[in-house]
Amino acid sequence: MKVERLIYKTSNRCLNIVAGKVESLRINDSTENTVRVYDNGCIGVEGALGEVNLDELQVLAAGKLSQGIAYPETHEQPQSLYFDTTMSILPENELIARISRLMTRLSGENPEFLFSNKIMLNSSDSRYESSDGVTYRYKGNQFVISLTIKHKGSANIMDESYGCESDNFSENQICRDVKLKCDAFLKKLPHVEDDTVTIIGDFEPIQYAIQHLVADMYFNNASLFAGKLGKRLFNKKFNMVINRNPTTQVNLEFFDAEGVVNKNYISYIVKNGVLERLFTCKRSAAQYNTENLGSASASYNGVPNIGASGFEVENTAETLSDLVEGQAIYLSVTSGGDMTPSGDISMPTMVAYLYENGKLLGRLPEFAVSVNIFDLLNKGFVGVCDNGLFKFGKHKYFVYKAKLVNKQ
């Protein structure tokens, strides 16, 4: 028999922003408790919110073994790890005043726009313990800004957005970033003449392919990549990982929901273009006799399942200027994208900008981006960096070649 106990404590402060002003503050402190019992190839789970007696939860979890939910019982060597990455971001007693000042400045510097949505200050304290003698604890915090931007002359609910997470706060950097977008939005440009262009975006096109890398889909021959595990499919510069390194991530546990800690906190899905692993949890890894990725997730009262926390593509360059020479198109707002069974991706783009020499020159008319996933990650792959247009918070810039279609 094996027993796991998990305690997740979170403390969240959420400011609701309406038309450039702080409208309200929501405070949410919560504790999620989970006990899992494994025995004879089965799992029993019991969860509860708030302060509870974990011994009582264990009795209830053990009683659920009779439900016969199949799950492998694995064992690890005893070890204890603790990381506290908590930073001094904003004093709680100054939060409303500082964010109110930020919003006043944003509105003053960008008078043709309205700003709304959420700004949050979150902290977490997560613990995992098992009867194998394993004890993990992680503490961290983050500042999250998620603003919608509406041009005052527009009939749309929103026209632009600005968002990221960080372990610090900088009013000057946020204002600089937002003004960069707002100024470029007001400068309307004609379409670029070329149909095949360099795109600067996020990992949205890769997200459409992730389901094809889930073990259940792969081993049931429903994946684009079926039969290709262990083979080079992509550009040699392309590395896709689960990265839970507490020294580089923001408010993310170094262990997954099953208490798995990967070597050096990294597990490669694709390494140097080779498909090395699939998205798994302990159950699917055992079911298909494949490696466990170490990225499981779980609700506080549910059985562990496949997750993707810590997903990223490793950098290939230090700055955006190292990847882009001449002009490119920066995608800012896309919606309604999808991928066909053959891997053709289409992303309707509402807001995009012409980029050159580190600057956004102006806003382009609407279009759609079209690219095949294999072209995207082979000859079309240019690179990835996290130092580019915006100065505040964490940003990743995914650069690739694609076609522009449906130009308006």
N, C-alpha and C positions, 0 to 999 in steps of 0.2 A: 504493500500500500504506500502511496505517496500523497502528501498533503501540501497544497500551495495556499498561501495567504497574500492578498494584495490589498493595499490601502492607497487610494488616490485622493489627496486633498487639494482643492483648488480655491483660490481667492480671486474673484474677478470684479473689476470696477469698470463699468461701461457707461460712457457718456453718449447720450443721444443728441446728434447735431441736426438742427432744422434751420434751413435758410441762413447758414453762417453763424448760428448762435447755439450755445449749449442749452438745450431744453430741459434735460433731466439727467440724473445719475442713478444707475441701477447697481446695487451691491449684491453680489451672490457668493457666499461662502458655502462650499459643499464638501462632503466626504462620501466616497464610494468604497464599500467593503466587499471583497470577494473571497470565498473559500472554495477551493476545488479539491476533491478527493478522487484519486485514481486507484482502481483495483480490478484485477482480472480482466483487463482490456476494456474497462468501462470508466466513465467519468460521471461524477455527481457535482453539481454547482449550486451554491447558494449565495445570494448577494443581498445587501441591505444598505440603505442610506443613513447617514448620521453616525452618532456614536453607538456602537453595538458591542456585544460580547462575541468575540470571534470563536471561542470554544463552542458556544451554542450554534453558531453558523456551521461549524464543522460537523456537528451531530446531524443537522438538517441536510448538509451536502452528502454525507455518507448514506443517509436514508434514500437519496435519489439515485444511488448506484443501481437500485433495483429496476430503474427505468430502462437499463440496458443500452445507454448511449455509448456507442463504441468510440474509444479514444486510446491511443497508445500510452503506456506508462513508461516514461523515460527518467533516467537518473543522471545527476551531474556530481562532479567533485565539489566538496565544500569550499566555499570562498565568500569573502565579504568585500563589497565595493561601495564607496560613497563619494558622490560628487555634488558640490554646491556651486552653481554658476550664477547665483543671484547677484544682480547688479543694482547700483543706486541709479534708478531711472528718473522717477519723479516722486517727491514726498507726497503721500496721500492727502495731507492737509493743504497742499498747493495745487492739486490736480485740476480742480475746476477753474481756478484763477489762471493757471498757466495755459490751459487749453482755450479758455475764453479769449485770452490775449492772442493766441495763435489764430483763432478764427477771425478775430477782428482784423488782424494784419492780412490774412489771406483775402478777406473781402475787400479791404482797402486797396491792396495791390492788384486785384483782379476785379474791378468794379462791374464788369459785364457778365459775371458768373455768380451762381448761387451754389453753396456747398452744404451737403447733408450727409446723413448716415451715422457711422459709429466710430468712436475712438476708445480703445480699451487698454487697461493696465491689468495684466494677469500674472498670477504666480501659482506655482504648483509644488507639491511635496509628495513624492511617489515612493512606495515601498513594496518590495517583493521578498517573501520568505518561503522557503520550502523545508520539508522534513529531511532533505538531503544535507542540510547544513548550509544552504545558500542564503545570503542576505544581501540585498541591493537596496540602495536608497539614492534618490535624486531630488535635488531642489533647484528650481530655476524660476525665471520670470521673463516677461516680454512686454513691449509696448507695441500695440497694433493700431495702425491707422487705416481706415477704410472709408474713403470719401467718394460720394457721387458728385459730379460736377455738371451743372445745368447752365447752358447759355440763356440769358434772360430773354432773348428774342426767339427762343426755340419752343415748339409745341411738344417736344419730347419730355418724358419724365426725367431722363438723364441723357447727357450727351458724351460725357467723359467720366473717367474715374482716376483715383490715385490711391494706392494701397501698398502696404508692406508691413513687415514686422521687424523689430530691432531690439537690442538689449540696451539702448540708450535713447535719449531725446534731444533733438536739436531743432529749435524753432527756425533758425536761419536756413538749414538744409532743406527742411520741409517746404518752406516758402519758396526757396529757389527752385525746387523740383516742380511744384505746382505751377508756378509762373511760367516755367519752361513749356509745360503742356498748354496752358491757357493762351499764351502768346502765339504758339504755333497753330492752335485751333482757329484763331481769327484770321490767319493768312491762308486764303483759299488758292490752291494751285490746280493746274490742269493735270490730266493723267500723264504718267510717264509713257514714252513711246514704246519702249521695249516690253515684250510680253513675258520674257523670262528674266527675273530680277533676283537680287540678293535681299532676303527677308531677315529682319531682326525681330524676334518675337520671344515667346515663352515656350514651355514644353507642351502646349496644347496638342499639337499633332502627334506627339509621342503618346499622350494619354489615350488616344483612340486605339493604339496598338496594344496597350497594357493587358486588356482582357485576353488577348491571344497568347500572352505569356503566363497566364494562370494555369497551374498544373492540371486542374480538372478539364479545362478546354483543350489543352495540349495533348494529353494522353487519351482523349476521346476523339482525336483526329478532327477537331473542329477549329484548329488554329492555323493561321497563315504560316506559322513556323513549324508545323508538325514534322517530326522526324529530323529536325535540324539542330537538336541540342548537342552542343559540343563542336559545332561547325562555325566557321567564320562567315557571317552573313552581312556584316556592316563594315563601314570604314574603320581602318586600323586605329584611328584617333578617337573612336567612339567608345566611351566607357559609361555604362549605366549601373548605378549602385543603390543600395540601401546604406545610408550613412547616418549612424546614430552617435557620432563622436561628440561627447559633451563639450569639448573645447572649441568646436566650430559651429554646432547647431544652437538654435535659440529655443530654450524651454522645451527640450525633447529628451525623454529618458534614454539612457544608454542601453537599456534592456527592453525587449518587446513584451507583449502581454503574456507570454509563456515563460518569461524569465530567461530568454536566450540572449547572450551577449556574444556578438561576433568578434572574431579576431581583429584587433585594432579598430573595433566598432564598425567595420565596413564589410559588406557582403556584395560581391559583384554579380549582377544579372548578365551584363555584357562586358567583357574585358578585351580590349584591343580588337573589337569587332566580333569576337567569338561569343556565341550564346552559351553561357556557362551554367546558369541556374534559372529556375522558374519561380513564380510567386507561389509560395507554399506556407503552410503552418505545419506543426508537428504531425497532425493527422493526415494531411494530404501527402506530405513527404513520405510517411510510412506506407500509405496506401499505394503509391506509385513507385516506391523504392527509389526515390530521388533525394537530392540534398535539400535540407531545410534552409530557407532564405533568412530566417530570423527576423521577420517583420510582421508577426501575428498581431491581430487586434482582438478586442473582446469587449462586450458590454459588461457592466458590473455583475449582472446576473445571467450571463450567457456563456455558451461554449466558445472557446477560442476559434477564430477564423482567419482567413488570409487578409493581410493588411498591406499598406504601402508607406507608412510613416517613415520619413527619412529618405524618400525617393529623390534622386537627383542625377544629373549627368555631370561628370567631372569636367573641370575647366581644361581647355586646350590652349588658352592664351591668358595673358594678364589683363589686357584692356581691349575694349571694343575696337579701338583704332588699329590694333594688331590684326584683327580679323577682317575689317572692312576697309577697302581702298575705294575711293570715289563715292558714288551714291548708293544708297540702299533704301528700303522701305521699312519703317518701324510700325509694327502692328500694335495698336493700342486697345481697340474694342472690337471683339469678334463675337458672333452669336450664331447658333444653329449649325455648327459644324458636325461632320460625321465621316465615317470611313466605310467603304464598300467591302464585301467579302474578298475582293481581289487586292485590297490595300490602297485604293484610290481615296485620297483625303480631299475634302472640300471645306473651306472655312469662309463663310460670308463675313466680310470685314466692314464694319460701320465707320470706324475711325482709324485712319493710318496717316503717317507723316513721311515726307521726303527727308531723308537723313543724309548729311554730308559733312565730313570733317568734324565730327563730334557735335553737330548742331541739328536741330529740327527746323527745316526751312519753311514748312507750311503743311497744311492739311490737303490730302488728296481726295478726289471723289470716291464713292463706294465701289467695291469690287469684291471678288472672291479669290482666295488662294487655292490653287490646285496642285497637288503633288502626290506621287505614289510613295508609300512608306519605304519601299526598298531603294528608290531613287533618293529620297530624303536622307536616309542614313548611310548612303554609299557615296556616289559621286556628287550628290547635292549637299552633303554635309560640309559646312565650312568650319564651325567650331563653337565653343562655349566659353563665356567669361562672366565674371560678376562685378566688373568695374567698367561702367559705361556712362550712360546718359544721366542717371539719377544718383545723387550723393547720399541720401538718407536711407538707412535700413538695408535689408538683404534684397538684392535683385540678381536674377540670372538672365543672361542674354543668349538665346539660342539662335545661331545664324546659319541659314541654309539657302539653297537655290530653289525657286519654285516659279510657277506660271501664274499670271494674273488673268482671270477670266471674268465674264459678266461685268465689264467696265460700264459704269453709269455716267 
